[in-house]
């Protein structure tokens, strides 16, 4: 798959939490993403979601992973055909 353009992802339900060194609980979330190409939503792999989420959009520089995020493969999305 080529480099995704226009990823659309958002954290889903918190699964569990971990505690920082100072005792603050951080919820763990799953992040999945889709790319919009040719009017279709295409699922991204966990690696593609990580790359999209951990890259500065303006410069392309890497960003550190967000604490408490687990990157997952997205599922296939089938949209109904528009009415004719």
N, CA, C and O atoms as CSV, one atom per row, in Angstrom:
chain,resi,resn,atom,element,x,y,z
A,1,UNK,N,N,0.860,-1.173,0.000
A,1,UNK,CA,C,0.000,0.000,0.000
A,1,UNK,C,C,0.901,1.229,0.000
A,1,UNK,O,O,1.912,1.252,0.702
A,2,UNK,N,N,0.555,2.235,-0.765
A,2,UNK,CA,C,1.341,3.461,-0.798
A,2,UNK,C,C,1.121,4.252,0.481
A,2,UNK,O,O,0.257,3.917,1.291
A,3,UNK,N,N,1.907,5.300,0.653
A,3,UNK,CA,C,1.775,6.138,1.841
A,3,UNK,C,C,0.352,6.653,1.937
A,3,UNK,O,O,-0.159,7.231,0.978
A,4,UNK,N,N,-0.300,6.455,3.076
A,4,UNK,CA,C,-1.692,6.880,3.210
A,4,UNK,C,C,-1.842,8.390,3.121
A,4,UNK,O,O,-1.016,9.146,3.632
A,5,UNK,N,N,-2.906,8.808,2.469
A,5,UNK,CA,C,-3.240,10.229,2.430
A,5,UNK,C,C,-4.590,10.401,3.090
A,5,UNK,O,O,-5.532,9.658,2.814
A,6,UNK,N,N,-4.673,11.370,3.948
A,6,UNK,CA,C,-5.938,11.653,4.624
A,6,UNK,C,C,-6.371,10.581,5.598
A,6,UNK,O,O,-7.520,10.142,5.535
A,7,UNK,N,N,-5.492,10.131,6.513
A,7,UNK,CA,C,-5.937,9.110,7.452
A,7,UNK,C,C,-7.010,9.664,8.381
A,7,UNK,O,O,-6.940,10.811,8.822
A,8,UNK,N,N,-7.968,8.857,8.658
A,8,UNK,CA,C,-9.030,9.252,9.583
A,8,UNK,C,C,-9.048,8.220,10.694
A,8,UNK,O,O,-9.453,7.079,10.471
A,9,UNK,N,N,-8.625,8.595,11.866
A,9,UNK,CA,C,-8.612,7.659,12.979
A,9,UNK,C,C,-8.947,8.369,14.261
A,9,UNK,O,O,-8.799,9.586,14.373
A,10,UNK,N,N,-9.396,7.607,15.221
A,10,UNK,CA,C,-9.651,8.197,16.522
A,10,UNK,C,C,-9.522,7.099,17.556
A,10,UNK,O,O,-9.763,5.928,17.259
A,11,UNK,N,N,-9.146,7.466,18.759
A,11,UNK,CA,C,-9.042,6.458,19.806
A,11,UNK,C,C,-10.404,5.837,20.082
A,11,UNK,O,O,-11.423,6.527,20.118
A,12,UNK,N,N,-10.403,4.544,20.272
A,12,UNK,CA,C,-11.633,3.840,20.612
A,12,UNK,C,C,-11.656,3.608,22.116
A,12,UNK,O,O,-10.824,4.156,22.839
A,13,UNK,N,N,-12.578,2.819,22.585
A,13,UNK,CA,C,-12.808,2.644,24.020
A,13,UNK,C,C,-11.535,2.276,24.775
A,13,UNK,O,O,-10.731,1.467,24.313
A,14,UNK,N,N,-11.373,2.881,25.934
A,14,UNK,CA,C,-10.236,2.554,26.795
A,14,UNK,C,C,-10.374,1.112,27.252
A,14,UNK,O,O,-11.454,0.687,27.666
A,15,UNK,N,N,-9.292,0.364,27.179
A,15,UNK,CA,C,-9.319,-1.044,27.552
A,15,UNK,C,C,-8.854,-1.248,28.991
A,15,UNK,O,O,-9.429,-2.047,29.730
A,16,UNK,N,N,-7.813,-0.522,29.383
A,16,UNK,CA,C,-7.223,-0.673,30.706
A,16,UNK,C,C,-6.437,0.600,30.982
A,16,UNK,O,O,-6.498,1.547,30.198
A,17,UNK,N,N,-5.719,0.633,32.058
A,17,UNK,CA,C,-4.910,1.815,32.370
A,17,UNK,C,C,-3.563,1.361,32.909
A,17,UNK,O,O,-3.425,0.257,33.436
A,18,UNK,N,N,-2.590,2.223,32.770
A,18,UNK,CA,C,-1.326,1.999,33.451
A,18,UNK,C,C,-1.052,3.239,34.280
A,18,UNK,O,O,-1.659,4.289,34.068
A,19,UNK,N,N,-0.138,3.111,35.221
A,19,UNK,CA,C,0.130,4.201,36.154
A,19,UNK,C,C,1.525,4.759,35.895
A,19,UNK,O,O,2.489,4.007,35.753
A,20,UNK,N,N,1.620,6.090,35.836
A,20,UNK,CA,C,2.911,6.749,35.664
A,20,UNK,C,C,3.713,6.646,36.954
A,20,UNK,O,O,3.218,6.179,37.979
A,21,UNK,N,N,4.963,7.092,36.878
A,21,UNK,CA,C,5.835,7.073,38.049
A,21,UNK,C,C,5.241,7.869,39.212
A,21,UNK,O,O,5.500,7.561,40.375
A,22,UNK,N,N,4.442,8.897,38.895
A,22,UNK,CA,C,3.856,9.747,39.938
A,22,UNK,C,C,2.503,9.231,40.424
A,22,UNK,O,O,1.862,9.875,41.254
A,23,UNK,N,N,2.059,8.075,39.916
A,23,UNK,CA,C,0.811,7.491,40.377
A,23,UNK,C,C,-0.418,7.914,39.596
A,23,UNK,O,O,-1.534,7.564,39.981
A,24,UNK,N,N,-0.247,8.663,38.499
A,24,UNK,CA,C,-1.384,9.126,37.695
A,24,UNK,C,C,-1.794,8.028,36.713
A,24,UNK,O,O,-0.960,7.561,35.938
A,25,UNK,N,N,-3.076,7.601,36.729
A,25,UNK,CA,C,-3.502,6.550,35.803
A,25,UNK,C,C,-3.696,7.096,34.378
A,25,UNK,O,O,-4.311,8.144,34.187
A,26,UNK,N,N,-3.171,6.383,33.397
A,26,UNK,CA,C,-3.309,6.745,31.992
A,26,UNK,C,C,-4.133,5.644,31.321
A,26,UNK,O,O,-3.709,4.489,31.321
A,27,UNK,N,N,-5.305,5.969,30.747
A,27,UNK,CA,C,-6.077,4.929,30.068
A,27,UNK,C,C,-5.335,4.472,28.805
A,27,UNK,O,O,-4.690,5.272,28.128
A,28,UNK,N,N,-5.437,3.196,28.507
A,28,UNK,CA,C,-4.852,2.643,27.293
A,28,UNK,C,C,-5.950,2.597,26.243
A,28,UNK,O,O,-7.041,2.083,26.492
A,29,UNK,N,N,-5.656,3.136,25.073
A,29,UNK,CA,C,-6.649,3.197,23.998
A,29,UNK,C,C,-6.129,2.494,22.756
A,29,UNK,O,O,-4.921,2.402,22.537
A,30,UNK,N,N,-7.055,2.001,21.949
A,30,UNK,CA,C,-6.700,1.440,20.650
A,30,UNK,C,C,-6.907,2.512,19.600
A,30,UNK,O,O,-7.882,3.263,19.651
A,31,UNK,N,N,-5.991,2.582,18.649
A,31,UNK,CA,C,-6.111,3.543,17.565
A,31,UNK,C,C,-6.062,2.775,16.249
A,31,UNK,O,O,-5.134,2.006,15.994
A,32,UNK,N,N,-7.071,2.997,15.428
A,32,UNK,CA,C,-7.162,2.391,14.096
A,32,UNK,C,C,-7.349,3.525,13.106
A,32,UNK,O,O,-7.778,4.613,13.492
A,33,UNK,N,N,-7.037,3.295,11.842
A,33,UNK,CA,C,-7.174,4.364,10.867
A,33,UNK,C,C,-7.567,3.862,9.496
A,33,UNK,O,O,-7.367,2.699,9.148
A,34,UNK,N,N,-8.130,4.773,8.735
A,34,UNK,CA,C,-8.538,4.497,7.366
A,34,UNK,C,C,-8.053,5.629,6.479
A,34,UNK,O,O,-7.938,6.772,6.922
A,35,UNK,N,N,-7.770,5.306,5.222
A,35,UNK,CA,C,-7.392,6.318,4.243
A,35,UNK,C,C,-8.550,6.467,3.262
A,35,UNK,O,O,-9.167,5.478,2.867
A,36,UNK,N,N,-8.839,7.684,2.879
A,36,UNK,CA,C,-9.896,7.950,1.915
A,36,UNK,C,C,-9.247,8.107,0.542
A,36,UNK,O,O,-8.505,9.061,0.306
A,37,UNK,N,N,-9.526,7.179,-0.353
A,37,UNK,CA,C,-8.969,7.218,-1.710
A,37,UNK,C,C,-10.063,6.857,-2.703
A,37,UNK,O,O,-10.728,5.828,-2.576
A,38,UNK,N,N,-10.232,7.715,-3.683
A,38,UNK,CA,C,-11.224,7.432,-4.718
A,38,UNK,C,C,-12.625,7.238,-4.167
A,38,UNK,O,O,-13.407,6.453,-4.702
A,39,UNK,N,N,-12.938,7.951,-3.102
A,39,UNK,CA,C,-14.267,7.833,-2.510
A,39,UNK,C,C,-14.454,6.579,-1.669
A,39,UNK,O,O,-15.572,6.290,-1.243
A,40,UNK,N,N,-13.383,5.826,-1.420
A,40,UNK,CA,C,-13.465,4.591,-0.624
A,40,UNK,C,C,-12.615,4.728,0.626
A,40,UNK,O,O,-11.567,5.373,0.609
A,41,UNK,N,N,-13.073,4.117,1.710
A,41,UNK,CA,C,-12.285,4.032,2.935
A,41,UNK,C,C,-11.466,2.751,2.884
A,41,UNK,O,O,-12.016,1.654,2.782
A,42,UNK,N,N,-10.147,2.899,2.958
A,42,UNK,CA,C,-9.259,1.747,2.922
A,42,UNK,C,C,-8.618,1.573,4.295
A,42,UNK,O,O,-8.066,2.526,4.845
A,43,UNK,N,N,-8.685,0.357,4.856
A,43,UNK,CA,C,-8.130,0.142,6.192
A,43,UNK,C,C,-6.608,0.254,6.176
A,43,UNK,O,O,-5.952,-0.158,5.219
A,44,UNK,N,N,-6.062,0.814,7.245
A,44,UNK,CA,C,-4.623,0.908,7.418
A,44,UNK,C,C,-4.148,-0.190,8.357
A,44,UNK,O,O,-4.892,-0.634,9.231
A,45,UNK,N,N,-2.920,-0.621,8.176
A,45,UNK,CA,C,-2.323,-1.574,9.105
A,45,UNK,C,C,-1.906,-0.828,10.366
A,45,UNK,O,O,-1.867,0.402,10.387
A,46,UNK,N,N,-1.598,-1.574,11.404
A,46,UNK,CA,C,-1.139,-0.960,12.648
A,46,UNK,C,C,0.117,-0.125,12.399
A,46,UNK,O,O,0.263,0.952,12.978
A,47,UNK,N,N,1.022,-0.602,11.550
A,47,UNK,CA,C,2.252,0.137,11.243
A,47,UNK,C,C,1.944,1.449,10.525
A,47,UNK,O,O,2.574,2.469,10.803
A,48,UNK,N,N,0.987,1.431,9.609
A,48,UNK,CA,C,0.603,2.656,8.894
A,48,UNK,C,C,-0.062,3.659,9.826
A,48,UNK,O,O,0.162,4.863,9.708
A,49,UNK,N,N,-0.883,3.164,10.757
A,49,UNK,CA,C,-1.517,4.049,11.740
A,49,UNK,C,C,-0.440,4.672,12.633
A,49,UNK,O,O,-0.486,5.868,12.920
A,50,UNK,N,N,0.522,3.867,13.068
A,50,UNK,CA,C,1.624,4.377,13.885
A,50,UNK,C,C,2.378,5.467,13.131
A,50,UNK,O,O,2.637,6.538,13.680
A,51,UNK,N,N,2.734,5.193,11.862
A,51,UNK,CA,C,3.465,6.185,11.062
A,51,UNK,C,C,2.674,7.480,10.911
A,51,UNK,O,O,3.239,8.567,11.028
A,52,UNK,N,N,1.372,7.372,10.652
A,52,UNK,CA,C,0.536,8.563,10.473
A,52,UNK,C,C,0.398,9.345,11.782
A,52,UNK,O,O,0.428,10.576,11.776
A,53,UNK,N,N,0.249,8.642,12.889
A,53,UNK,CA,C,0.020,9.269,14.185
A,53,UNK,C,C,1.299,9.844,14.774
A,53,UNK,O,O,1.250,10.787,15.564
A,54,UNK,N,N,2.440,9.286,14.397
A,54,UNK,CA,C,3.720,9.686,14.995
A,54,UNK,C,C,4.605,10.437,14.005
A,54,UNK,O,O,5.832,10.357,14.075
A,55,UNK,N,N,3.978,11.164,13.084
A,55,UNK,CA,C,4.710,11.987,12.128
A,55,UNK,C,C,4.125,13.391,12.139
A,55,UNK,O,O,2.910,13.556,12.030
A,56,UNK,N,N,4.975,14.403,12.268
A,56,UNK,CA,C,4.547,15.805,12.214
A,56,UNK,C,C,4.113,16.102,10.776
A,56,UNK,O,O,4.914,15.998,9.847
A,57,UNK,N,N,2.854,16.467,10.601
A,57,UNK,CA,C,2.291,16.672,9.264
A,57,UNK,C,C,3.008,17.761,8.480
A,57,UNK,O,O,3.210,17.620,7.274
A,58,UNK,N,N,3.392,18.839,9.141
A,58,UNK,CA,C,4.012,19.959,8.441
A,58,UNK,C,C,5.443,19.716,8.006
A,58,UNK,O,O,5.872,20.204,6.961
A,59,UNK,N,N,6.189,18.959,8.811
A,59,UNK,CA,C,7.621,18.790,8.534
A,59,UNK,C,C,8.012,17.370,8.153
A,59,UNK,O,O,9.074,17.153,7.568
A,60,UNK,N,N,7.160,16.399,8.480
A,60,UNK,CA,C,7.509,15.000,8.237
A,60,UNK,C,C,8.433,14.422,9.295
A,60,UNK,O,O,8.864,13.274,9.191
A,61,UNK,N,N,8.736,15.222,10.319
A,61,UNK,CA,C,9.616,14.760,11.396
A,61,UNK,C,C,8.869,13.761,12.286
A,61,UNK,O,O,7.661,13.886,12.490
A,62,UNK,N,N,9.596,12.770,12.812
A,62,UNK,CA,C,8.934,11.805,13.704
A,62,UNK,C,C,8.550,12.440,15.036
A,62,UNK,O,O,9.234,13.329,15.544
A,63,UNK,N,N,7.445,11.961,15.582
A,63,UNK,CA,C,6.969,12.369,16.906
A,63,UNK,C,C,7.033,11.158,17.822
A,63,UNK,O,O,6.904,10.030,17.348
A,64,UNK,N,N,7.226,11.357,19.114
A,64,UNK,CA,C,7.221,10.209,20.023
A,64,UNK,C,C,5.810,9.626,20.114
A,64,UNK,O,O,4.828,10.364,20.028
A,65,UNK,N,N,5.706,8.316,20.284
A,65,UNK,CA,C,4.381,7.706,20.443
A,65,UNK,C,C,3.677,8.274,21.671
A,65,UNK,O,O,4.311,8.574,22.683
A,66,UNK,N,N,2.384,8.415,21.567
A,66,UNK,CA,C,1.579,8.890,22.695
A,66,UNK,C,C,1.462,7.766,23.715
A,66,UNK,O,O,1.206,6.615,23.362
A,67,UNK,N,N,1.653,8.114,24.987
A,67,UNK,CA,C,1.540,7.095,26.029
A,67,UNK,C,C,0.108,6.586,26.103
A,67,UNK,O,O,-0.849,7.348,25.973
A,68,UNK,N,N,-0.013,5.297,26.311
A,68,UNK,CA,C,-1.325,4.702,26.490
A,68,UNK,C,C,-2.045,4.358,25.193
A,68,UNK,O,O,-3.221,3.996,25.233
A,69,UNK,N,N,-1.376,4.458,24.040
A,69,UNK,CA,C,-2.022,4.144,22.759
A,69,UNK,C,C,-1.474,2.831,22.220
A,69,UNK,O,O,-0.262,2.624,22.164
A,70,UNK,N,N,-2.385,1.946,21.826
A,70,UNK,CA,C,-2.044,0.701,21.163
A,70,UNK,C,C,-2.525,0.821,19.726
A,70,UNK,O,O,-3.699,1.102,19.486
A,71,UNK,N,N,-1.633,0.612,18.774
A,71,UNK,CA,C,-1.969,0.742,17.353
A,71,UNK,C,C,-2.453,-0.609,16.841
A,71,UNK,O,O,-1.815,-1.634,17.079
A,72,UNK,N,N,-3.576,-0.606,16.142
A,72,UNK,CA,C,-4.208,-1.836,15.657
A,72,UNK,C,C,-4.528,-1.722,14.171
A,72,UNK,O,O,-4.669,-0.624,13.634
A,73,UNK,N,N,-4.642,-2.886,13.514
A,73,UNK,CA,C,-5.100,-2.921,12.121
A,73,UNK,C,C,-6.571,-2.504,12.080
A,73,UNK,O,O,-7.361,-2.885,12.943
A,74,UNK,N,N,-6.922,-1.720,11.070
A,74,UNK,CA,C,-8.328,-1.329,10.880
A,74,UNK,C,C,-9.053,-2.444,10.120
A,74,UNK,O,O,-8.429,-3.289,9.479
A,75,UNK,N,N,-10.358,-2.425,10.208
A,75,UNK,CA,C,-11.156,-3.419,9.498
A,75,UNK,C,C,-11.682,-2.825,8.194
A,75,UNK,O,O,-11.699,-1.609,8.005
A,76,UNK,N,N,-12.102,-3.703,7.316
A,76,UNK,CA,C,-12.670,-3.309,6.024
A,76,UNK,C,C,-14.006,-2.603,6.250
A,76,UNK,O,O,-14.811,-3.037,7.074
A,77,UNK,N,N,-14.234,-1.527,5.523
A,77,UNK,CA,C,-15.492,-0.791,5.603
A,77,UNK,C,C,-16.161,-0.868,4.246
A,77,UNK,O,O,-15.568,-0.504,3.231
A,78,UNK,N,N,-17.389,-1.339,4.231
A,78,UNK,CA,C,-18.153,-1.406,2.990
A,78,UNK,C,C,-19.285,-0.395,3.056
A,78,UNK,O,O,-20.156,-0.479,3.922
A,79,UNK,N,N,-19.266,0.551,2.143
A,79,UNK,CA,C,-20.303,1.567,2.098
A,79,UNK,C,C,-21.304,1.218,1.017
A,79,UNK,O,O,-20.907,0.736,-0.043
A,80,UNK,N,N,-22.576,1.442,1.243
A,80,UNK,CA,C,-23.568,1.155,0.214
A,80,UNK,C,C,-23.393,2.104,-0.978
A,80,UNK,O,O,-22.942,3.240,-0.833
A,81,UNK,N,N,-23.758,1.610,-2.135
A,81,UNK,CA,C,-23.699,2.447,-3.343
A,81,UNK,C,C,-24.714,3.575,-3.234
A,81,UNK,O,O,-25.801,3.385,-2.689
A,82,UNK,N,N,-24.364,4.753,-3.752
A,82,UNK,CA,C,-25.336,5.857,-3.709
A,82,UNK,C,C,-26.551,5.550,-4.580
A,82,UNK,O,O,-26.431,4.832,-5.572
A,83,UNK,N,N,-27.708,6.080,-4.223
A,83,UNK,CA,C,-28.911,5.837,-5.022
A,83,UNK,C,C,-28.756,6.463,-6.433
A,83,UNK,O,O,-28.108,7.492,-6.623
A,84,UNK,N,N,-29.369,5.801,-7.369
A,84,UNK,CA,C,-29.304,6.311,-8.761
A,84,UNK,C,C,-30.606,6.959,-9.175
A,84,UNK,O,O,-30.726,7.437,-10.303
